[in-house]
Structure formats: C-alpha cells, structure tokens
C-alpha cells in the first residue's frame, strides 16, 4: 500500500477519535500514582472472598444506561435456558493508576491484581475484600540491561511469589524471546516459544500457553514435562489433578501430571457457541491486558465468564447455571472487559465473585453476588458554594466551569435572578435576593453587577474583603489596585471588580482630545462633513447607543450612595435624544437598513477613511480584542502588503472623563455573603477570579452583564504571548473594496504597554444600578419613537425613580 | 468560548472568530502542522492558511465539532505542503509514524487484494473501537497527530520505552486484525 494512501486513510479516521485524542488528559491521580481510596468502608470489612466472611460497605453499580462501546453485540437468547442465580453487580473500587492488568490471582485469602504500571514497572495490588487495596511495587531486573521489554501476563504461585511472563522486543517491534521471571528466585527463564499468551502457576508447575499448546514445566523450570496441543483456545485452568481447557470443541479435561486427555464435553460449547465466539473476539479489546475466562470454583465446578454472562458448570453432572438473568443483566450491560476474578465458594455453590474489569474508560473492582450487601457509603466531602448573578450570564457559568475543573474540592452551583424566559422583573429579583440575604441565607458569592452595593453594605449582609484583596495582590501583584478599590469606603471593602471597561472616542488626536462631554461630541459631528459611508458613529440601533452613552451619565443621575440628581437625568434624556436624532439625520432609512444588515462594528469604516469619509467612533473598550482592533486600525495594513499606511497614525482613543479624571465601569464585581457557611471556599472562588489563568480568558458577551478588560494586567501580557505562539493570528476587514488586516494580538510591545498604561489611568468609577437603568431604558423608547417629548419622558422617569428610591 | 459561539462569530463575519478560534485551538493546530512539516515557519503558514480556510468555508459549513474540523484543515494543508515540497527531508515525526504504519500493513497476495484507503479507514475505525481509551488515544496521537514518542510519554506520564512497546503491540494487533477481519483477502 502506498504511503499516500496510508496517510489518507489515517487522515480520515472518525472525528470522535480525533477529538478524544485532542481532549485527553491523564487523570491527576494516575500521575501521582496513587490509588484513590474513595470508598470508605462502613462497618466491619470482614468481607472475605476466599474464606467467605461477610460484610463490607459497597456501592451498588449504577449500571443502567452505562456507556458501552459499540463492539459489544446484543444478547440473543439461547435455545438452552439455564437456571439463573439472580446475581447482581456491585462496584467496589475505581482504579486510577493501573496501566495494564497482567493477572488476577489469589493466595491465602487475599486477592492479588498484578499490574504493569505506566512507567513499565510491575506492581501488585492486594485486597482482602475487594474494597480496600494495597499497592506494592515489585522490583524486577529483567529490563535492567536496557532491553525493550513487554510484560504479557502474570500469576502468583503457591508460595505467594509473583511470576511474570514477558517478551523481549527488538527495535523493529518484533518479539525476540519469551521469558518467565519469578520474584522467588529473581531469575528469568527463556521459554521455547517467543510468545506467551497465558501463564498459570500451580503445584510447583508453570503452565504456559503460546497460542498453539500449553507447555507444562516442573519446579526446576528448565525442562518441559509435557504439552497439551490446543489451538484457538478460549482459556484453561488448573486444579490439583486436572487441566481443563475450554475451546471450540467444548470443555476438555486433561490429567495434570501426564497431560493425557480424560474427558470431553461438547454440550457447553454447543449451547453457548455464540457467546464463546464473542468472548474470543473480545480478547483484543484491551490489547495489553489479560483476559481470564475460566476458573475452578471448588473441586467439581468451573466458573466460566463469557461476554454475555457468567456460568457455573458442574463437571460431574454437566449442568450449567447462569449467574445473571439472560435479559438485561448488569454484567453484560456494564462490564466491557473482564480481566480476571476470584471465586468465593462455600460447598453449596458460588457465593460471590470479586472481579477486575473495565467499565467504560475506567478499571474497576466489582462484586457479583446474589447476597445482600450493605450499600452504605461515605462520599468524599466537598465544600459547596453558590454563586449568584442578577441576570443569567453564560460568562459566569463558564468561569465557574473553569474554577471547578481546577479546584476539585469545591463544588459550585450557579443561580441567578432573571433569565430570558423567567418573566421576572428586576425589582422582583432584587427583592427576592434581599429577603434571603437579610434572613442570613442566600448565595455565598454574589456577582454585584447591577446591584446597589452600598445598600447591601449598609444592611451588613456582605463580608469584608480586605484580606481577600491582599491575598489576590500577593499572588497577582500586577492587578489594577485603583479599580479593585472602586467600592472601598474608609478602610473597608465589600466588593471587588475583576474586570473594567471604559468608553472612548476614537479618532485623530488633535480632533478628539477636545471632546470631553456630549455637547462637544454633538458639536464635532455637526461641524464635520457628512460621511460617505454610514453615519458618523456607525451606530443605528438606539439600544446600542444607549449601552454606550448611559454609563457616562449613570453616576451623575444616581451616585454610589443613592443620591438622585433629577437635573442630570433630564440632561441625559435631552442629550441622548439629540445625539440619536443627529445621527439618524445623517442618513436615509434605506441606508440605515443596509448598514444594519452589514452588521459591522462602529470602528470598521475607520479602516478606510478615504472610502467611508468617517473619522470618529464612540465605543466601549470592553475587552482586549477591542484594543487589538484599535491598533490594527492605527497601523492600517492592507492584506498582502507589509507596509503600514500612515493615514491613521495619529489615531488615539480618548478616554471619556468624569470630573477631569478618566472614567470607567467596574464589571464582574464580586462580593461574599456575610452569612456564607463555606467562607474559605467562597474566598478561594473570588480569589481565583483574579488569577492570570481566568483573567486572560475571553468569555462571550452576555446581554445584561458587561464584560471588561482584566484588572490583572499580567493576563493581558499572557494572552498576547499565547496569541504570538500561534504565529500571526487575525482576520480581514473588507472596507470599500480593500482588505485590511485585523491582528488578534498586539503587534508591538509599545502598543501593549500603551494600552496597559491607559488602564492604569482609570480613576473615576461609574456605578450602575440595574433597576434604575431598566426604568430609564423602558421610558426612553417612547422618546426615541417621538411619542413623548424629552420633558414628558423625564417626568415619567422621575416619578418611577421616586417610587423606587422611596422603597 | 463555546464552539457554537465561535461559529456564530464566523457567521456574523466577525474577525473575533479567528481570534477565538486561534485562542482556543491554536496550540493543537500548530503542533499538528509542526509534527508533519518539521519546520516552524511552514507550520505557521499552514495554521494561518487554515484559519483563512475556516473563514472562507464557515459559513456555509457549520462544523461540529469545531476542533476536529480545524484540525483536519490544518492536517490536510500540512500534508499537501509536505507532498508538494520535494525538498522536505524525511525527518519529521510524520515520516516516522508513516514508516511504522507501513510495516504493519499485511502484504497482499495480489494487486487486487490490496487494501484501498477507504477500506483501511474503515478498518482503522473498527480497530480503534476495540481499544480502550488510553490505547486509542495513544494510537491516534501517534498516527494522526504525528506526536513524537516522547510527547506521548509526557502526555501519559509514562516512559518512552513503554510507549514504544504499547505502539508496537498495537501495530501487531492491527496487523492481525486486518488479516483476520478479511480486509486482506
């Protein structure tokens, strides 16, 4: 086959596998090489599987609907219906650190699992009850000479020594030799056959199956006593006097001393031929682990674990019982590969089986039994906290997900007051939250955006967070302390913003530096030439303009302490209406409809001023990507060209000022409920929101929760480094038949430093009360539509705000 | 950002889509291209071409999962570049991985018996379904992503030797699987 075809074939493998491989991460517990002792055993764990003492705390498996892989064929009822023993399956333990299972054995009332570790070592896990497992590394020397060694199977001999079969593999992947090593002698013996598929130790003998025969070696291990020819075997097991083989011909018993064939029963194979075939097919499911099918259960019974059921075969009477009902049995549904097992038998029959198997992508110890078991368990203790935001916001949910995946000990539940489908008003949602908080209940962490923080401070329902801030700064010293202190009063801090946004006028420095209020902005637009493309600000929906302009007035209308200024409200209504009407007068309705359909951002026409005639933008810089966009406009590089144009080199973003200081909106503001029961967990959550990892994430915009730039400026640098590792990521802006480069990173350190410097100038916070904003927004619509005058609109707002404030 | 949101940005023709795409999956793409081409600048070019490819094909395409889509685009571009660049020396991880896979293809008894690419894809999918997740991921990382042995070892927290042995055994299993499954007559 040609290389190109192999390449093509591999390239087209199923998407599921490609995604799985991309997202795969090794469980942390495996990296630490520890077995999770998750199940704390209740009561006495005297459940002994070999000698049969009972009682362990085990958890019943949630097997219904288990994620089974497609290779498992559906069950078909056999003509022969054996008696069912009504067994159930219970999960005992999940193993995180196991590589490949080489064998499952028992010795002196203890079950042993022999495991090849992920660093190619040998490990023995032992348990008396299947619930609590002890792990012990077994030192070997057979790979000390640097040989490429692959462990194939293992067993425990009558002295409790570990016996391991391994292959020495050549550099080209071919097997050079098959060997058996014993921990008792610490010596290896090279077998005649290079391949060793199955190894059983019994009564001082090794029984080695290589795919064509079972070779039996005596206690000197040097000479082969005899061999039994079997091909295409399912499995074999050994008792004091017999070697029993299960293959397509049925169950055949050989003399353990001589290898002579004693009896053969074809009934089992004929009855369960399909299940046997499926079992043989399953041998490759876990390429590197063992698959034990048959074991003795007492002197006269065989336990045979096939794919669809586990059978107990009476050697003398040649009768069969099934452990599970044929239909919907838990064993068939839940277990993917059964590596090995140990049988507890008390003379009356099989009482229970402890098995090691794979279920989905996990390796587990399970118990199969018809007996009653104590299902009492003690779950791992985790701290649970609740995070609340007034409006549902996907970004909060995503931040919680990120936190949860990195902080396993804390479980976080997200709640909110309003979502798109709830029909709950802001006042109802706030009222419900207040009732809870005042009752000493409510969420642990509160995203305060839209809530009147001062009211909550006065009510004493928030936790003082100075120590949280100090901890954050210790870990992340590059945070914008000015912004973090936006809500600081005297020496107390009850709310900390994690993001920040600001409004800026973008344009030529000489022109926009003088624009410091709405009057000067309106004057500038009125004096400017009408653009060739769009209107001056390239904003056509009044709601979009409201989102940018309202925050510029919000703190004047109602300040942080709840003081209301009616004149400021009237000023806002009049100036907002004037600005909107002015912008609409600069274009026809058809043009506006066309531009809305083009769905471009307000800054897009600045890429090609000659074409658009546009020279100004009013925008909220609410993410680092907005800054990237600004600098892309400033550098003005056409796609395919490497030389910057100079048309926009004088562009700046002039930050809107309030009282002569650069104003900003604190966003994603976190507080902690003073009545929080898991204070440490809540503080850990809030602190994590300021970490570089989470701060450099860009979360999707939410309609009612403003995003922002990181207050941790290290995240801006980190994000840029991430982007630069990609090469030169970005996109293309099409303006007036030209294509311009939009770089999704800072193309120079100077740009990044300038932007970080701008963030550090932010001094004057704007506080937004969601209820006030909702009242003003609702009343503004009539004014925009021309149904009410500015004065009438103001009066309506004034009345409603009066009611709200009096409450 | 969720894939669906990135797709929405592509549909809205927002350049932010590229930033989000590269932010989320850029590392994966870069590594795939790098492994195949063994040349940083060529790999970067491939990744950027892949972003442009996504920009040009979404819409109308609405890929789900997005990661697989963009990875495929990168891989296809990288392999096209690999084949077109006759000056490329056979020294990338991709070459080594292909060499390994070539070895485990059973020899057909006649030209008619030879497995076609489609049949092999089908056989590989079927074979992969029989492996547990660890082994499957290891196989795909080696032969699809063209990861080096040491990269895989690092990912799995296991030794290089262990990875080599695992892969060797899996190739052996694959060879037997292909022969037994009737993919080779």
Contacts between the chains, C-beta under 8 A, distances in Angstrom:
chain1	res1	chain2	res2	distance
A	1	B	102	7.5
A	1	B	105	5.0
A	1	B	108	8.0
A	1	B	114	6.1
A	1	B	115	5.9
A	1	B	120	7.2
A	3	B	98	5.4
A	3	B	102	6.4
A	4	B	83	7.2
A	5	B	116	7.0
A	5	B	117	4.3
A	5	B	120	7.1
A	6	B	98	6.2
A	6	B	101	5.4
A	6	B	102	6.2
A	6	B	105	6.9
A	6	B	117	7.7
A	6	B	120	7.0
A	7	B	79	6.2
A	7	B	98	6.2
A	8	B	117	4.4
A	8	B	121	7.9
A	9	B	117	4.3
A	9	B	118	7.5
A	9	B	120	3.7
A	9	B	121	4.5
A	9	B	124	6.4
A	10	B	101	6.8
A	10	B	121	7.7
A	10	B	124	6.7
A	10	B	143	5.1
A	10	B	144	5.8
A	11	B	72	7.5
A	11	B	75	6.1
A	11	B	76	7.1
A	11	B	79	7.0
A	11	B	144	7.2
A	12	B	117	7.4
A	12	B	118	7.8
A	12	B	121	4.5
A	13	B	121	6.1
A	13	B	124	5.2
A	13	B	125	5.7
A	13	B	128	6.8
A	13	B	140	7.1
A	13	B	144	6.3
A	14	B	125	4.9
A	14	B	128	7.3
A	15	B	65	6.6
A	15	B	68	4.3
A	17	B	125	7.6
A	17	B	128	5.4
A	17	B	136	6.2
A	17	B	140	5.1
A	17	B	144	7.6
A	18	B	67	7.9
A	18	B	68	5.0
A	18	B	71	6.1
A	18	B	72	7.6
A	18	B	140	6.4
A	18	B	144	6.0
A	19	B	65	5.2
A	19	B	67	5.7
A	19	B	68	5.1
A	20	B	133	6.9
A	20	B	136	6.9
A	20	B	137	6.2
A	20	B	140	7.3
A	21	B	136	7.6
A	21	B	137	4.7
A	21	B	140	3.9
A	21	B	141	5.2
A	21	B	144	6.8
A	21	B	145	6.5
A	22	B	28	5.6
A	22	B	67	5.6
A	22	B	68	7.8
A	22	B	71	6.8
A	22	B	145	7.8
A	23	B	67	7.8
A	24	B	133	7.4
A	24	B	137	4.4
A	24	B	141	7.9
A	24	B	155	7.4
A	26	B	155	6.8
A	26	B	156	5.6
A	26	B	157	5.2
A	30	B	157	6.4
A	31	B	157	4.7
A	69	B	129	6.1
A	70	B	129	5.8
A	71	B	129	5.3
A	71	B	130	5.6
A	99	B	158	7.4
A	99	B	162	7.9
A	118	B	156	6.3
A	118	B	157	5.9
A	118	B	158	3.9
A	118	B	159	7.9
A	118	B	162	6.5
A	119	B	157	7.8
A	119	B	158	5.5
A	119	B	159	4.8
A	119	B	162	6.4
A	120	B	158	7.1
A	120	B	159	5.1
A	120	B	161	5.6
A	120	B	162	4.1
A	120	B	165	7.2
A	143	B	161	7.9
A	148	B	161	6.2
A	148	B	164	6.6
A	148	B	165	6.3
A	149	B	161	7.9
A	149	B	165	7.3
A	150	B	165	4.4
A	150	B	168	7.5
A	150	B	169	6.3
A	169	B	165	6.2
A	169	B	168	5.9
A	172	B	103	7.5
A	173	B	100	7.9
A	173	B	103	7.2
A	173	B	168	3.8
A	173	B	171	6.3
A	173	B	172	7.1
A	284	B	130	5.4
A	284	B	173	5.5
A	284	B	176	7.7
A	284	B	177	6.6
A	285	B	130	5.2
A	285	B	131	7.3
A	285	B	132	7.0
A	286	B	131	7.4
A	286	B	132	4.9
A	286	B	135	7.2
A	287	B	131	6.2
A	287	B	135	5.7
A	287	B	166	8.0
A	287	B	169	5.7
A	287	B	170	5.6
A	287	B	173	4.8
A	288	B	135	6.9
A	288	B	166	6.4
A	288	B	169	6.0
A	336	B	132	7.7
A	337	B	132	7.4
A	358	B	132	5.9
A	361	B	132	6.7
A	361	B	133	4.1
A	361	B	134	7.8
A	394	B	2	7.8
A	398	B	1	7.8
A	398	B	2	7.7
A	599	B	12	5.9
A	599	B	13	7.0
A	601	B	14	7.9
A	625	B	16	5.6
A	625	B	19	5.7
A	628	B	19	7.3
A	629	B	15	7.8
A	698	B	1	6.5
A	698	B	19	7.8
A	698	B	20	7.0
A	698	B	23	6.9
A	699	B	1	6.8
A	700	B	1	5.2
A	700	B	2	7.1
A	700	B	5	4.8
A	719	B	23	7.8
A	722	B	23	6.7
A	722	B	26	7.7
A	723	B	19	7.5
A	723	B	22	6.9
A	723	B	23	6.9
A	723	B	26	7.7
A	725	B	26	7.1
A	725	B	27	7.0
A	725	B	30	7.1
A	726	B	22	4.7
A	726	B	23	8.0
A	726	B	26	3.7
A	726	B	27	7.6
A	726	B	29	7.8
A	726	B	30	6.3
A	726	B	44	7.9
A	726	B	47	6.5
A	727	B	30	7.2
A	727	B	44	3.7
A	727	B	45	7.9
A	727	B	47	5.7
A	727	B	48	5.7
A	728	B	44	7.5
A	728	B	48	6.5
A	729	B	18	6.1
A	729	B	19	6.2
A	729	B	22	3.9
A	729	B	23	7.8
A	729	B	26	6.6
A	729	B	48	7.5
A	729	B	51	6.7
A	730	B	15	6.9
A	730	B	18	6.1
A	730	B	19	7.3
A	731	B	15	3.0
A	731	B	16	7.8
A	731	B	17	7.1
A	731	B	18	4.1
A	731	B	19	7.4
A	731	B	51	7.8
A	731	B	55	6.6
A	732	B	15	6.9
A	732	B	55	7.3
A	733	B	15	6.6
A	742	B	15	4.3
A	742	B	18	8.0
A	744	B	15	7.3
A	744	B	16	7.8
A	744	B	18	6.0
A	744	B	19	3.4
A	744	B	22	6.5
A	744	B	23	7.7
